[in-house]
């Protein structure tokens, strides 16, 4: 029950909740909730992807990057679509596994960073702060599920962006905007900023460092993540 209370408490009383986490870190319930909601959203998105739009996107990709035409293009597209249909059922599973690994890596990086900065915390505390800091992402997935269910189909490009709520500045991007611009605007998301704030509060309390120190480390990590997204978007545009 205490773990369940922390799920809500971290949203409306973060300081008090993180003080409890500092005394007794918990991670089981929050991890299950995060994986269940994000995994369910991923599964629904895969089921709703527009097959015709996906095929067209694959065809355009092969034609532009590999210069294929005619029968050679049709053959490559068909092989790609067969492969997509085979791995589609496993996509949510891969997503859950990647999420667990990502949470562990983020918690490890923060643990090392705050320890080097003079903070006093153990890895279980860092893992618990990381997971509870990402609770807004679970809330975002929960709100996005009915939106996805209400759509007849989903464009594959929208599925790649992974944003189904009007909670970021991605809607400001013009139709001919580059992938990097879309990635940058989409990164300025309400739930992402909320998570960053919670992580700052959490590590300030648990690691016993100043607000400036916590904001500097968490903010730097967020900027690096945005930079990685921009680089990947530019690479695959």
LOPA-617142 format. One record per residue: residue number from 1; x, y, z of N, C-alpha, C, O in turn. Coordinates in steps of 0.2 Angstrom, whole numbers, always signed. Each point is the difference from the previous one (the first is absolute). Layout:
<atoms>
ATOM / NUM / X / Y / Z / X / Y / Z / X / Y / Z / X / Y / Z
...
</atoms>
This chain:
<atoms>
ATOM / 1 / +4 / -6 / +0 / -4 / +6 / +0 / +4 / +6 / +0 / -1 / +5 / -3
ATOM / 2 / +7 / -5 / +7 / +4 / +6 / +0 / +3 / +1 / -7 / +1 / +6 / -2
ATOM / 3 / +1 / -11 / -2 / +2 / +1 / -7 / -5 / +3 / -4 / +2 / +4 / -5
ATOM / 4 / -8 / -6 / +5 / -6 / +2 / -4 / -1 / +8 / +2 / -1 / +4 / -4
ATOM / 5 / +2 / -2 / +10 / -1 / +7 / +2 / +5 / +4 / -3 / -1 / +6 / -1
ATOM / 6 / +7 / -9 / +1 / +6 / +4 / -3 / -2 / +2 / -7 / +3 / +5 / -3
ATOM / 7 / -6 / -9 / -1 / -2 / +1 / -7 / -3 / +7 / -1 / +1 / +4 / -4
ATOM / 8 / -6 / -3 / +9 / -4 / +6 / -1 / +4 / +6 / +4 / +0 / +6 / -2
ATOM / 9 / +3 / -8 / +8 / +3 / +5 / +4 / +6 / +3 / -4 / +1 / +6 / +1
ATOM / 10 / +2 / -9 / -5 / +6 / +3 / -4 / -3 / +5 / -5 / +4 / +5 / -2
ATOM / 11 / -10 / -5 / +1 / -3 / +5 / -5 / -2 / +6 / +4 / +1 / +6 / -3
ATOM / 12 / -4 / -6 / +9 / -3 / +6 / +3 / +4 / +1 / +7 / -1 / +6 / +3
ATOM / 13 / +5 / -10 / -1 / +4 / +1 / +6 / +7 / -3 / -1 / +2 / -4 / +4
ATOM / 14 / +2 / +7 / -9 / +6 / -4 / -2 / +5 / +0 / +6 / +4 / -4 / +1
ATOM / 15 / -3 / +10 / +2 / +5 / +1 / +5 / -1 / -5 / +6 / +5 / -4 / +2
ATOM / 16 / -11 / +3 / +0 / -1 / -5 / +6 / +0 / -7 / -3 / +3 / -4 / +4
ATOM / 17 / -5 / +3 / -10 / +1 / -7 / -2 / +7 / -2 / -1 / +2 / -6 / +2
ATOM / 18 / +2 / +11 / -5 / +7 / -2 / -1 / +4 / -1 / +7 / +5 / -3 / +1
ATOM / 19 / -7 / +7 / +4 / +3 / -1 / +7 / -2 / -7 / +2 / +5 / -3 / +4
ATOM / 20 / -11 / +0 / -5 / -1 / -7 / +2 / +4 / -5 / -4 / +2 / -5 / +2
ATOM / 21 / -1 / +7 / -9 / +5 / -4 / -4 / +7 / +0 / +2 / +3 / -5 / +0
ATOM / 22 / -1 / +10 / +3 / +7 / +1 / +3 / +1 / -5 / +6 / +5 / -3 / +0
ATOM / 23 / -11 / +2 / +4 / +0 / -4 / +5 / +0 / -7 / -2 / +3 / -5 / +3
ATOM / 24 / -8 / +3 / -7 / -1 / -7 / -2 / -2 / +0 / -8 / -6 / +1 / -2
ATOM / 25 / +11 / -1 / -2 / -1 / +0 / -7 / -5 / -6 / -2 / +2 / -6 / +2
ATOM / 26 / -6 / +7 / -7 / -5 / -6 / -3 / +0 / +1 / -7 / +1 / +6 / -3
ATOM / 27 / -1 / -11 / -1 / +0 / +0 / -7 / -5 / -5 / -4 / -1 / +1 / -6
ATOM / 28 / -1 / -6 / +10 / -4 / -5 / -4 / -6 / +2 / -3 / -2 / -1 / -6
ATOM / 29 / -3 / +4 / +10 / -6 / +3 / -2 / +0 / +5 / -5 / -3 / -1 / -6
ATOM / 30 / +8 / +6 / +7 / +0 / +5 / -5 / +3 / -2 / -7 / -2 / +2 / -5
ATOM / 31 / +7 / -7 / +5 / +2 / -3 / -6 / -5 / -4 / -4 / -1 / +1 / -6
ATOM / 32 / -3 / -5 / +10 / -6 / -4 / -3 / -4 / +5 / -4 / -3 / -1 / -5
ATOM / 33 / +1 / +7 / +9 / -5 / +4 / -3 / +3 / +4 / -6 / -4 / +0 / -5
ATOM / 34 / +10 / +2 / +5 / +3 / +3 / -6 / +0 / -5 / -6 / -1 / +2 / -5
ATOM / 35 / +3 / -8 / +7 / +1 / -5 / -6 / -7 / -2 / -3 / -1 / -1 / -6
ATOM / 36 / -4 / +0 / +11 / -6 / -2 / -2 / -4 / +6 / -5 / -2 / -2 / -5
ATOM / 37 / +3 / +8 / +7 / -4 / +5 / -3 / +4 / +2 / -7 / -3 / +0 / -5
ATOM / 38 / +9 / +0 / +5 / +4 / +2 / -6 / +0 / -6 / -5 / +0 / +1 / -6
ATOM / 39 / +0 / -7 / +9 / +0 / -6 / -4 / -7 / -1 / -3 / -1 / -2 / -6
ATOM / 40 / -4 / +4 / +10 / -7 / -1 / -3 / -1 / +5 / -6 / -3 / -1 / -5
ATOM / 41 / +6 / +7 / +6 / -1 / +5 / -5 / +4 / -2 / -6 / -3 / +1 / -6
ATOM / 42 / +9 / -4 / +7 / +4 / -2 / -6 / -4 / -5 / -4 / +0 / -1 / -6
ATOM / 43 / -3 / -4 / +10 / -4 / -5 / -4 / -6 / +2 / -4 / -1 / -2 / -5
ATOM / 44 / -2 / +7 / +8 / -6 / +3 / -3 / +2 / +4 / -7 / -3 / -1 / -5
ATOM / 45 / +9 / +4 / +6 / +2 / +4 / -6 / +2 / -5 / -6 / -1 / +2 / -5
ATOM / 46 / +5 / -7 / +7 / +2 / -5 / -5 / -6 / -3 / -4 / +0 / -1 / -6
ATOM / 47 / -6 / +0 / +10 / -6 / -3 / -3 / -3 / +5 / -4 / -4 / -2 / -5
ATOM / 48 / +5 / +9 / +6 / -4 / +5 / -4 / +4 / +3 / -5 / -3 / +4 / -4
ATOM / 49 / +9 / -6 / +3 / +4 / +3 / -6 / -3 / -1 / -7 / -2 / -6 / -1
ATOM / 50 / +1 / +11 / -3 / -3 / -1 / -6 / +5 / -4 / -5 / +6 / +3 / -1
ATOM / 51 / -8 / -9 / -1 / +5 / -4 / -4 / +1 / +3 / -7 / +6 / +0 / -2
ATOM / 52 / -11 / +3 / -1 / +2 / +3 / -6 / +5 / +6 / +0 / +4 / +1 / -4
ATOM / 53 / -5 / +3 / +9 / +4 / +6 / +1 / +7 / -3 / +2 / +5 / +3 / -2
ATOM / 54 / -4 / -8 / +6 / +6 / -3 / +2 / +4 / -2 / -7 / +6 / +1 / -1
ATOM / 55 / -10 / -5 / -3 / +3 / -3 / -6 / +2 / +6 / -5 / +6 / +0 / -3
ATOM / 56 / -10 / +5 / +3 / +2 / +6 / -4 / +7 / +3 / +3 / +4 / +2 / -4
ATOM / 57 / -4 / -1 / +10 / +6 / +3 / +3 / +6 / -5 / -1 / +6 / +3 / -2
ATOM / 58 / -6 / -9 / +2 / +5 / -5 / -1 / +2 / +1 / -7 / +6 / +0 / -2
ATOM / 59 / -11 / +0 / -3 / +1 / +1 / -7 / +4 / +6 / -2 / +5 / +0 / -3
ATOM / 60 / -7 / +6 / +6 / +4 / +6 / -1 / +7 / +0 / +3 / +4 / +2 / -3
ATOM / 61 / -3 / -6 / +8 / +6 / +0 / +3 / +5 / -4 / -4 / +6 / +2 / -1
ATOM / 62 / -8 / -8 / -2 / +4 / -4 / -4 / +1 / +4 / -7 / +6 / -1 / -2
ATOM / 63 / -11 / +4 / +0 / +1 / +4 / -7 / +5 / +5 / +1 / +4 / +2 / -4
ATOM / 64 / -4 / +2 / +10 / +4 / +6 / +0 / +7 / -2 / +2 / +5 / +3 / -2
ATOM / 65 / -4 / -7 / +7 / +7 / -2 / +3 / +3 / -5 / -4 / +6 / +0 / +0
ATOM / 66 / -9 / -5 / -3 / +3 / -5 / -4 / -1 / +0 / -7 / +3 / -3 / -4
ATOM / 67 / -7 / +8 / +1 / -1 / +1 / -7 / -3 / -6 / -3 / +1 / -1 / -6
ATOM / 68 / -5 / -3 / +9 / -4 / -5 / -3 / -6 / +2 / -3 / -3 / +5 / +1
ATOM / 69 / +2 / -9 / -7 / -6 / +1 / -4 / -3 / -6 / -2 / +3 / -5 / +0
ATOM / 70 / -9 / +5 / -2 / -3 / -6 / -4 / -1 / -6 / +5 / -2 / +1 / +6
ATOM / 71 / +4 / -7 / -9 / -1 / -6 / +3 / +5 / -1 / +6 / -2 / -2 / +5
ATOM / 72 / +8 / +5 / -5 / +5 / +0 / +5 / -3 / +4 / +6 / +1 / -3 / +6
ATOM / 73 / -4 / +8 / -7 / -3 / +4 / +5 / -6 / -4 / +4 / -1 / +0 / +6
ATOM / 74 / -3 / -2 / -11 / -6 / -4 / +3 / +2 / -6 / +4 / -3 / -2 / +6
ATOM / 75 / +8 / -1 / -8 / +3 / -6 / +4 / +3 / +2 / +7 / -2 / -4 / +5
ATOM / 76 / +6 / +9 / -5 / +2 / +2 / +6 / -5 / +3 / +5 / +0 / -2 / +6
ATOM / 77 / -5 / +5 / -9 / -5 / +3 / +4 / -4 / -6 / +3 / -2 / +0 / +6
ATOM / 78 / +0 / -5 / -10 / -3 / -6 / +3 / +3 / -4 / +5 / -2 / -2 / +5
ATOM / 79 / +9 / +2 / -6 / +4 / -4 / +5 / +0 / +4 / +7 / +0 / -2 / +5
ATOM / 80 / +0 / +9 / -6 / +0 / +4 / +6 / -6 / +0 / +4 / -1 / +0 / +6
ATOM / 81 / -5 / +0 / -10 / -6 / -1 / +3 / -1 / -7 / +4 / -4 / +0 / +5
ATOM / 82 / +6 / -5 / -8 / +0 / -7 / +3 / +3 / +1 / +6 / -2 / -3 / +5
ATOM / 83 / +8 / +6 / -5 / +4 / +0 / +6 / -3 / +4 / +6 / +0 / -2 / +6
ATOM / 84 / -3 / +8 / -8 / -4 / +4 / +4 / -6 / -4 / +4 / -1 / +1 / +6
ATOM / 85 / -2 / -5 / -10 / -6 / -4 / +2 / +3 / -5 / +5 / -4 / -2 / +5
ATOM / 86 / +10 / -1 / -6 / +2 / -5 / +5 / +2 / +3 / +6 / -1 / -3 / +6
ATOM / 87 / +4 / +9 / -6 / +3 / +3 / +7 / -5 / +4 / +3 / +1 / +2 / +6
ATOM / 88 / -7 / +0 / -9 / -4 / +5 / +3 / -3 / -3 / +6 / -1 / +4 / +5
ATOM / 89 / -1 / -11 / -4 / -3 / -2 / +6 / +5 / +1 / +6 / -2 / +0 / +6
ATOM / 90 / +9 / +0 / -8 / +5 / +0 / +5 / +2 / +7 / +2 / +4 / +1 / +5
ATOM / 91 / -6 / +4 / -9 / +2 / +7 / +2 / -1 / +2 / +7 / +4 / +3 / +3
ATOM / 92 / -10 / -4 / +0 / -1 / +2 / +7 / +5 / -4 / +4 / +2 / +3 / +5
ATOM / 93 / -1 / -9 / -6 / +5 / -4 / +4 / +7 / +4 / +0 / +3 / +1 / +5
ATOM / 94 / -1 / +0 / -11 / +6 / +3 / +0 / +0 / +7 / +3 / +5 / +2 / +3
ATOM / 95 / -10 / +2 / -3 / -1 / +6 / +3 / +0 / +0 / +7 / +4 / +4 / +3
ATOM / 96 / -7 / -9 / +0 / +0 / -1 / +7 / +8 / -2 / +3 / +2 / +3 / +5
ATOM / 97 / +1 / -7 / -9 / +7 / -2 / +2 / +4 / +6 / -1 / +5 / +1 / +5
ATOM / 98 / -5 / +3 / -10 / +4 / +6 / -1 / -2 / +5 / +6 / +5 / +3 / +2
ATOM / 99 / -11 / -3 / +0 / -2 / +5 / +5 / +4 / -2 / +7 / +2 / +5 / +3
ATOM / 100 / -2 / -11 / -2 / +3 / -2 / +7 / +7 / +1 / -1 / +3 / +3 / +5
ATOM / 101 / +0 / -4 / -10 / +8 / +1 / -1 / +1 / +8 / +0 / +5 / +2 / +4
ATOM / 102 / -9 / +2 / -7 / +0 / +7 / +0 / +0 / +3 / +7 / +4 / +4 / +2
ATOM / 103 / -9 / -7 / +2 / -1 / +3 / +7 / +6 / -2 / +4 / +3 / +4 / +4
ATOM / 104 / +0 / -10 / -5 / +6 / -2 / +4 / +6 / +4 / -2 / +4 / +3 / +5
ATOM / 105 / -3 / -1 / -11 / +5 / +4 / -3 / +0 / +7 / +3 / +5 / +3 / +2
ATOM / 106 / -11 / +0 / -3 / -1 / +7 / +3 / +1 / +0 / +7 / +3 / +5 / +3
ATOM / 107 / -5 / -10 / +1 / +1 / +0 / +7 / +7 / +0 / +2 / +3 / +3 / +5
ATOM / 108 / +1 / -8 / -9 / +7 / -1 / +1 / +4 / +7 / -1 / +4 / +2 / +4
ATOM / 109 / -6 / +1 / -10 / +3 / +6 / -2 / -1 / +6 / +6 / +5 / +3 / +1
ATOM / 110 / -11 / -3 / +1 / -1 / +5 / +5 / +3 / -1 / +7 / +3 / +4 / +3
ATOM / 111 / -3 / -11 / -2 / +3 / -2 / +6 / +8 / +2 / +0 / +2 / +3 / +5
ATOM / 112 / +1 / -5 / -10 / +7 / +2 / -1 / +1 / +8 / +0 / +5 / +2 / +3
ATOM / 113 / -9 / +1 / -7 / +1 / +8 / +0 / -1 / +3 / +7 / +4 / +4 / +2
ATOM / 114 / -9 / -6 / +1 / -1 / +3 / +7 / +5 / -2 / +5 / +2 / +4 / +5
ATOM / 115 / +0 / -10 / -5 / +6 / -2 / +4 / +6 / +4 / -1 / +3 / +2 / +5
ATOM / 116 / -1 / -1 / -11 / +6 / +4 / -2 / -1 / +7 / +2 / +5 / +4 / +2
ATOM / 117 / -12 / -2 / -2 / -1 / +7 / +2 / +0 / +1 / +8 / -2 / +6 / +2
ATOM / 118 / +3 / -11 / +1 / +0 / +0 / +8 / -7 / -2 / +3 / -1 / +1 / +6
ATOM / 119 / -3 / -4 / -10 / -7 / -2 / +2 / +1 / -6 / +4 / +5 / -4 / +0
ATOM / 120 / -10 / +3 / +5 / +0 / -6 / +4 / -6 / -5 / -2 / -6 / +2 / +3
ATOM / 121 / +7 / -6 / -7 / -6 / -5 / -2 / +2 / -6 / -2 / +6 / -1 / -3
ATOM / 122 / -10 / -5 / +4 / +2 / -6 / -3 / -4 / -2 / -6 / -4 / +4 / -2
ATOM / 123 / +7 / -9 / -2 / -4 / -1 / -6 / -7 / -2 / +0 / -4 / +3 / -4
ATOM / 124 / +2 / -7 / +9 / -8 / -1 / +1 / -4 / +7 / +0 / -5 / +0 / -2
ATOM / 125 / +8 / +5 / +6 / -3 / +6 / +1 / +0 / +4 / -7 / -5 / +3 / -2
ATOM / 126 / +10 / -4 / -2 / +0 / +4 / -6 / -5 / -4 / -5 / -3 / +4 / -4
ATOM / 127 / +3 / -10 / +4 / -5 / -4 / -4 / -7 / +2 / +1 / -4 / +1 / -4
ATOM / 128 / +3 / +0 / +11 / -7 / +1 / +2 / -2 / +8 / -2 / -5 / +1 / -2
ATOM / 129 / +10 / +3 / +3 / -1 / +7 / -2 / -2 / +1 / -8 / -4 / +3 / -2
ATOM / 130 / +8 / -7 / -2 / +0 / +0 / -7 / -7 / -2 / -2 / -4 / +3 / -4
ATOM / 131 / +2 / -9 / +7 / -7 / -3 / -2 / -6 / +5 / +2 / -4 / +1 / -4
ATOM / 132 / +5 / +2 / +10 / -6 / +4 / +2 / +1 / +7 / -3 / -6 / +3 / -1
ATOM / 133 / +12 / -1 / -2 / +0 / +6 / -4 / -3 / -1 / -7 / -2 / +5 / -3
ATOM / 134 / +1 / -11 / +1 / -3 / -1 / -7 / -7 / -2 / +1 / -3 / -2 / -5
ATOM / 135 / +0 / +3 / +11 / -7 / -2 / +1 / -5 / +5 / -5 / -5 / -3 / -3
ATOM / 136 / +7 / +9 / +1 / -4 / +4 / -4 / +0 / -3 / -7 / -5 / +0 / -4
ATOM / 137 / +10 / -4 / +2 / +0 / -4 / -6 / -5 / -5 / +0 / -4 / -2 / -5
ATOM / 138 / +3 / -1 / +10 / -6 / -5 / +1 / -7 / +3 / +0 / -4 / -3 / -4
ATOM / 139 / +4 / +9 / +6 / -6 / +4 / +0 / -2 / +2 / -7 / -5 / +0 / -3
ATOM / 140 / +11 / +2 / -1 / -1 / +1 / -7 / -3 / -6 / -4 / -4 / +1 / -4
ATOM / 141 / +7 / -7 / +5 / -2 / -6 / -3 / -7 / -1 / +1 / -4 / -2 / -4
ATOM / 142 / +2 / +3 / +11 / -7 / -2 / +2 / -5 / +5 / -4 / -5 / -2 / -2
ATOM / 143 / +7 / +8 / +1 / -4 / +5 / -3 / +0 / -1 / -8 / -5 / +1 / -3
ATOM / 144 / +10 / -4 / +1 / +1 / -1 / -8 / -4 / -6 / -2 / -2 / -1 / -6
ATOM / 145 / +1 / -4 / +11 / -3 / -7 / -2 / -7 / +2 / -3 / -2 / -3 / -5
ATOM / 146 / -3 / +6 / +8 / -6 / +2 / -3 / +0 / +3 / -6 / -4 / +0 / -5
ATOM / 147 / +9 / +5 / +4 / +1 / +3 / -6 / +2 / -4 / -6 / -3 / +0 / -6
ATOM / 148 / +7 / -5 / +7 / +2 / -5 / -5 / -6 / -5 / -1 / -1 / -1 / -6
ATOM / 149 / -3 / -1 / +11 / -5 / -4 / -1 / -6 / +3 / -5 / -3 / -3 / -3
ATOM / 150 / +3 / +10 / +4 / -5 / +4 / -4 / +2 / +1 / -7 / -4 / +2 / -4
ATOM / 151 / +10 / -4 / +2 / +2 / +1 / -7 / -1 / -6 / -4 / +2 / -6 / +2
ATOM / 152 / -4 / +6 / -8 / -1 / -5 / -5 / +6 / -3 / -2 / +1 / -6 / +0
ATOM / 153 / +4 / +10 / -1 / +7 / -2 / -2 / +5 / +5 / +2 / -2 / +6 / +1
ATOM / 154 / +8 / -7 / -1 / +6 / +4 / +2 / +5 / +0 / -5 / +2 / -5 / -2
ATOM / 155 / +0 / +11 / +0 / +5 / +1 / -5 / +7 / -2 / +3 / +1 / +1 / +6
ATOM / 156 / +3 / -5 / -10 / +6 / -2 / +3 / +5 / +5 / +3 / +4 / -1 / +4
ATOM / 157 / -4 / +7 / -8 / +4 / +5 / +3 / -2 / +3 / +6 / +4 / +1 / +5
ATOM / 158 / -11 / -1 / -4 / -2 / +2 / +7 / +2 / -5 / +5 / +1 / +2 / +6
ATOM / 159 / -1 / -8 / -8 / +1 / -6 / +5 / +8 / +1 / +2 / +2 / -2 / +5
ATOM / 160 / +2 / +4 / -10 / +7 / +0 / +1 / +1 / +6 / +5 / +5 / +0 / +5
ATOM / 161 / -8 / +6 / -6 / +1 / +5 / +5 / -3 / -2 / +7 / +3 / +3 / +5
ATOM / 162 / -8 / -7 / -5 / -2 / -2 / +7 / -4 / +5 / +4 / -1 / -1 / +6
ATOM / 163 / -2 / +6 / -9 / -3 / +5 / +4 / -7 / +0 / -3 / -2 / +2 / -6
ATOM / 164 / -3 / -4 / +10 / -7 / +0 / -2 / -4 / +5 / +4 / -7 / +1 / -1
ATOM / 165 / +10 / +3 / +5 / -3 / +5 / +4 / +2 / +7 / -2 / +6 / +1 / -2
ATOM / 166 / -10 / +4 / +2 / +2 / +7 / -1 / +4 / +3 / +6 / -2 / +5 / +2
ATOM / 167 / +7 / -8 / +0 / +4 / +2 / +6 / +7 / +3 / -2 / +3 / +1 / +5
ATOM / 168 / -2 / -1 / -11 / +7 / +3 / -2 / -1 / +5 / -6 / -5 / +1 / -2
ATOM / 169 / +11 / +2 / +0 / +0 / +5 / -5 / +0 / -3 / -7 / +2 / +4 / -5
ATOM / 170 / -2 / -10 / +4 / +1 / -4 / -6 / -5 / +3 / -5 / +1 / +0 / -6
ATOM / 171 / -7 / +2 / +8 / -5 / +3 / -4 / +2 / +6 / -4 / -3 / +2 / -5
ATOM / 172 / +8 / +2 / +8 / +2 / +6 / -3 / +5 / -2 / -6 / +1 / +5 / -4
ATOM / 173 / +1 / -11 / +3 / +4 / -1 / -6 / -4 / +0 / -6 / -5 / -3 / -1
ATOM / 174 / +8 / +6 / -5 / -3 / +0 / -6 / +0 / -7 / -3 / +4 / -4 / +2
ATOM / 175 / -8 / +3 / -7 / +0 / -6 / -4 / +6 / -2 / -3 / +2 / -6 / +0
ATOM / 176 / +2 / +11 / -2 / +7 / -2 / -3 / +6 / +1 / +5 / +5 / +0 / -3
ATOM / 177 / -7 / +0 / +9 / +5 / +0 / +5 / +5 / -6 / +0 / -2 / -5 / -1
ATOM / 178 / +8 / +6 / +3 / +5 / -5 / +0 / -1 / -5 / +6 / -4 / +3 / +5
ATOM / 179 / +6 / -9 / -5 / -1 / -4 / +6 / +3 / +3 / +6 / -2 / -2 / +5
ATOM / 180 / +8 / +5 / -6 / +3 / +3 / +6 / -4 / +6 / +3 / -1 / +0 / +6
ATOM / 181 / -3 / +4 / -10 / -4 / +5 / +3 / -6 / -3 / +3 / -2 / +2 / +6
ATOM / 182 / -1 / -7 / -9 / -6 / -4 / +3 / +3 / -3 / +7 / -4 / +0 / +5
ATOM / 183 / +9 / -3 / -5 / +3 / -3 / +6 / +1 / +5 / +6 / -1 / -2 / +6
ATOM / 184 / +4 / +8 / -8 / +1 / +5 / +5 / -7 / +2 / +3 / +0 / +1 / +6
ATOM / 185 / -4 / +1 / -10 / -7 / +3 / +2 / -4 / -6 / +4 / -3 / +2 / +5
ATOM / 186 / +4 / -8 / -7 / -4 / -5 / +4 / +4 / -1 / +6 / -4 / -3 / +5
ATOM / 187 / +10 / +4 / -4 / +3 / -1 / +6 / -2 / +5 / +6 / +1 / -1 / +6
ATOM / 188 / -4 / +7 / -8 / -2 / +5 / +4 / -7 / -2 / +2 / -5 / +3 / -2
ATOM / 189 / +4 / -8 / +6 / -6 / -4 / +2 / -2 / +2 / +7 / +5 / -1 / +5
ATOM / 190 / -11 / +2 / -3 / -2 / +1 / +7 / +2 / -6 / +4 / +2 / +2 / +6
ATOM / 191 / -3 / -8 / -8 / +1 / -6 / +5 / +8 / -1 / +1 / +2 / -2 / +5
ATOM / 192 / +2 / +4 / -11 / +7 / -1 / +1 / +3 / +6 / +5 / +4 / -2 / +4
ATOM / 193 / -7 / +8 / -5 / +2 / +5 / +5 / -2 / -2 / +7 / +4 / +2 / +5
ATOM / 194 / -10 / -4 / -4 / -2 / -3 / +6 / +5 / -5 / +3 / +1 / +1 / +6
ATOM / 195 / +1 / -6 / -10 / +5 / -5 / +3 / +6 / +3 / +2 / +3 / -2 / +5
ATOM / 196 / +0 / +7 / -9 / +6 / +3 / +1 / -1 / +4 / +7 / +5 / -1 / +4
ATOM / 197 / -10 / +4 / -3 / -1 / +4 / +6 / +0 / -5 / +6 / +3 / +1 / +6
ATOM / 198 / -7 / -7 / -7 / +0 / -5 / +6 / +7 / -3 / +1 / +2 / -1 / +6
ATOM / 199 / +2 / +0 / -11 / +6 / -3 / +1 / +5 / +5 / +4 / +4 / -2 / +4
ATOM / 200 / -5 / +9 / -6 / +4 / +5 / +4 / -2 / +0 / +7 / +5 / +0 / +4
ATOM / 201 / -11 / +0 / -3 / -3 / +0 / +7 / +3 / -7 / +4 / +2 / +0 / +6
ATOM / 202 / -3 / -5 / -10 / +2 / -7 / +3 / +7 / -1 / +2 / +2 / -2 / +6
ATOM / 203 / +2 / +4 / -11 / +7 / +0 / +2 / +3 / +5 / +5 / +5 / -1 / +3
ATOM / 204 / -8 / +7 / -3 / +1 / +5 / +5 / -1 / -3 / +7 / +4 / +1 / +4
ATOM / 205 / -10 / -4 / -3 / -2 / -3 / +6 / +4 / -6 / +2 / +3 / -1 / +5
ATOM / 206 / -2 / -4 / -10 / +3 / -6 / +2 / +7 / +0 / +0 / +3 / -3 / +5
ATOM / 207 / +0 / +7 / -9 / +8 / +0 / -1 / +2 / +5 / +5 / +6 / +1 / +1
ATOM / 208 / -10 / +3 / +2 / +2 / +6 / +5 / +5 / +5 / -4 / +5 / +1 / +3
ATOM / 209 / -7 / +1 / -8 / +4 / +5 / -4 / -5 / +7 / -1 / -6 / +0 / +2
ATOM / 210 / +9 / +5 / -4 / -3 / +6 / -1 / -5 / +0 / -6 / +1 / -5 / -4
ATOM / 211 / -6 / +9 / +4 / -4 / +0 / -6 / +3 / +2 / -6 / -1 / -3 / -6
ATOM / 212 / +6 / +7 / +6 / +4 / +2 / -6 / +4 / -6 / -3 / +1 / -1 / -6
ATOM / 213 / +2 / -3 / +11 / +4 / -6 / -2 / -5 / -5 / -3 / +2 / -3 / -6
ATOM / 214 / -7 / +2 / +9 / -5 / -5 / -3 / -3 / +2 / -7 / +0 / -4 / -4
ATOM / 215 / -1 / +10 / +4 / -3 / +3 / -7 / +5 / +0 / -5 / -1 / -2 / -6
ATOM / 216 / +8 / +3 / +8 / +5 / +0 / -5 / +1 / -7 / -3 / +1 / -1 / -6
ATOM / 217 / -1 / -4 / +10 / +2 / -7 / -2 / -6 / -3 / -4 / +1 / -2 / -5
ATOM / 218 / -7 / +3 / +8 / -6 / -2 / -4 / -1 / +4 / -6 / -2 / -3 / -5
ATOM / 219 / +3 / +9 / +5 / -1 / +4 / -6 / +5 / -2 / -5 / -2 / +0 / -6
ATOM / 220 / +8 / -1 / +8 / +5 / -2 / -5 / -2 / -6 / -4 / +1 / -1 / -6
ATOM / 221 / -3 / -4 / +10 / -2 / -7 / -2 / -6 / +1 / -5 / +0 / -3 / -5
ATOM / 222 / -5 / +7 / +6 / -5 / +1 / -4 / +2 / +4 / -7 / -2 / -2 / -5
ATOM / 223 / +7 / +6 / +6 / +2 / +4 / -7 / +4 / -5 / -4 / +0 / +0 / -6
ATOM / 224 / +4 / -5 / +9 / +3 / -5 / -3 / -5 / -5 / -4 / +2 / -1 / -6
ATOM / 225 / -7 / +0 / +10 / -5 / -5 / -3 / -3 / +4 / -6 / -1 / -4 / -6
ATOM / 226 / -1 / +10 / +6 / -3 / +4 / -5 / +5 / +0 / -6 / -2 / -1 / -6
ATOM / 227 / +9 / +2 / +7 / +5 / +0 / -5 / +0 / -7 / -3 / +1 / +0 / -7
ATOM / 228 / -1 / -5 / +10 / +0 / -7 / -3 / -6 / -1 / -5 / +0 / -2 / -5
ATOM / 229 / -6 / +5 / +8 / -6 / -1 / -5 / +1 / +4 / -6 / -3 / -2 / -5
ATOM / 230 / +5 / +8 / +6 / +2 / +4 / -6 / +4 / -3 / -5 / -1 / +0 / -6
ATOM / 231 / +7 / -3 / +9 / +5 / -3 / -5 / -3 / -6 / -3 / +1 / -1 / -6
ATOM / 232 / -5 / -3 / +9 / -4 / -6 / -3 / -5 / +2 / -5 / +0 / -3 / -6
ATOM / 233 / -3 / +9 / +7 / -5 / +2 / -5 / +3 / +3 / -6 / -2 / -1 / -5
ATOM / 234 / +8 / +4 / +6 / +3 / +3 / -6 / +4 / -6 / -4 / +0 / +1 / -6
ATOM / 235 / +2 / -6 / +10 / +3 / -6 / -4 / -5 / -3 / -4 / +2 / -3 / -5
ATOM / 236 / -8 / +2 / +8 / -5 / -4 / -4 / -5 / +4 / -4 / -4 / -3 / -3
ATOM / 237 / +5 / +9 / +2 / -4 / +4 / -4 / +2 / -1 / -7 / -3 / +3 / -5
</atoms>
